[in-house]
């Protein structure tokens, strides 16, 4: 298991109320090496919160996250750096996930500068160019422009390049195609699955659309109101959904 | 059709006048600030005294030129101090754990609740009179303004997805602040900076008017107004000129701030 979440509970205090709002209630999952886990649920089901906790961007109220068997809350500084580098995110809105003030060159070199302080400029440039080619962008017409120059689909390719630059072991895609139109959605999914085959990276793929998740996932986890209602191999969940909510999701997605 | 930005045009024009007077004071100063011409007291504007003389026969034009020096020196230095400390305080509050944030921001609220001119008066009474102390006193009430502004801007940008992204690839908090938050805050800080300089000039003049800022025989717009008020019936010019220059300076910097603000608001979204 490369990434595990154990009994995660996340509560938020609500002003003027004694009872906290429970965003996640005792949720666990595990992600094997090279595996793709799909998390499906409506907005507000806690899937994003869960992914951010697993990725170390938020702290859970209770429960623990294990990376390669080690609890991330007990990690030493260099272990944390390794973990931080190994779990990368691709966010929902490609435009908002890049600082509009910088060129693509500086946006892509920042992760390298932070994580490999001794890397030379030309080596960074080579790595970035190489990665852009792999996600289907032409480095010559990309590097010196700012994010506003690109379309949503192009931006998401660049975002994928940024996530892959650090050679992560896990990539978390949080609704990473929902801001794109349908034809681009398919392109990005295909790109992600071919990159997965090439690099053997594990993925957590989050979406509200179960028909999309089934294409790429080995296993599916269905969430509703902060709890997991169903979990299993993609094929078995899709062909014999046990929970009412999963059935509804599958039915509505083919409308 | 594009609407003309009158605030900006007028603001630049007024500020240019003040800066022109300021620069002129270094190259052309007809008389020294304390040079008395007792035979020509209260003289009307003439070829030898461009704007007339005051109760000691000192040249009003020369005194106004020198006044712009203290006005600009005190206001810019105090606003810069206020910006730096306010920015640091606001950033510290916004990026700290919740309980430190609460303590710092309640402190800023308390500072803000105190009337600016009153705290400046208290401070300059405690620190003593003079240019340096006046700057510190004015800076003191500029701090909460900039602290609140930067605090709210950082809270806003903390929610941005690119900040989350930068965190996810390991950017440290100082790095986030310097490379990802400051550039965005920059334009709005400039706006606030310009309007605050106007307010600071006014406060410097008020302090000098009350006898807490620039000391006689030095020259300050507020001091000149204060001296002129006793002779308003004999020599109205004496109050008119510093009053006009003060209005131009305060109005100029405030309008400039508004004008820049209009430009920023008019900027298209990153779409």
Boltz contact constraints between the chains, C-beta under 6 A:
constraints:
  - contact:
      token1: [A, 84]
      token2: [B, 170]
      max_distance: 6.0
  - contact:
      token1: [A, 89]
      token2: [B, 168]
      max_distance: 6.0
  - contact:
      token1: [A, 91]
      token2: [B, 161]
      max_distance: 6.0
  - contact:
      token1: [A, 93]
      token2: [B, 161]
      max_distance: 6.0
  - contact:
      token1: [A, 96]
      token2: [B, 161]
      max_distance: 6.0
  - contact:
      token1: [A, 97]
      token2: [B, 161]
      max_distance: 6.0
  - contact:
      token1: [A, 97]
      token2: [B, 162]
      max_distance: 6.0
  - contact:
      token1: [A, 97]
      token2: [B, 165]
      max_distance: 6.0
  - contact:
      token1: [A, 98]
      token2: [B, 162]
      max_distance: 6.0
  - contact:
      token1: [A, 99]
      token2: [B, 162]
      max_distance: 6.0
  - contact:
      token1: [A, 99]
      token2: [B, 180]
      max_distance: 6.0
  - contact:
      token1: [A, 100]
      token2: [B, 270]
      max_distance: 6.0
  - contact:
      token1: [A, 101]
      token2: [B, 183]
      max_distance: 6.0
  - contact:
      token1: [A, 111]
      token2: [B, 169]
      max_distance: 6.0
  - contact:
      token1: [A, 114]
      token2: [B, 170]
      max_distance: 6.0
  - contact:
      token1: [A, 114]
      token2: [B, 171]
      max_distance: 6.0
  - contact:
      token1: [A, 115]
      token2: [B, 170]
      max_distance: 6.0
  - contact:
      token1: [A, 148]
      token2: [B, 270]
      max_distance: 6.0
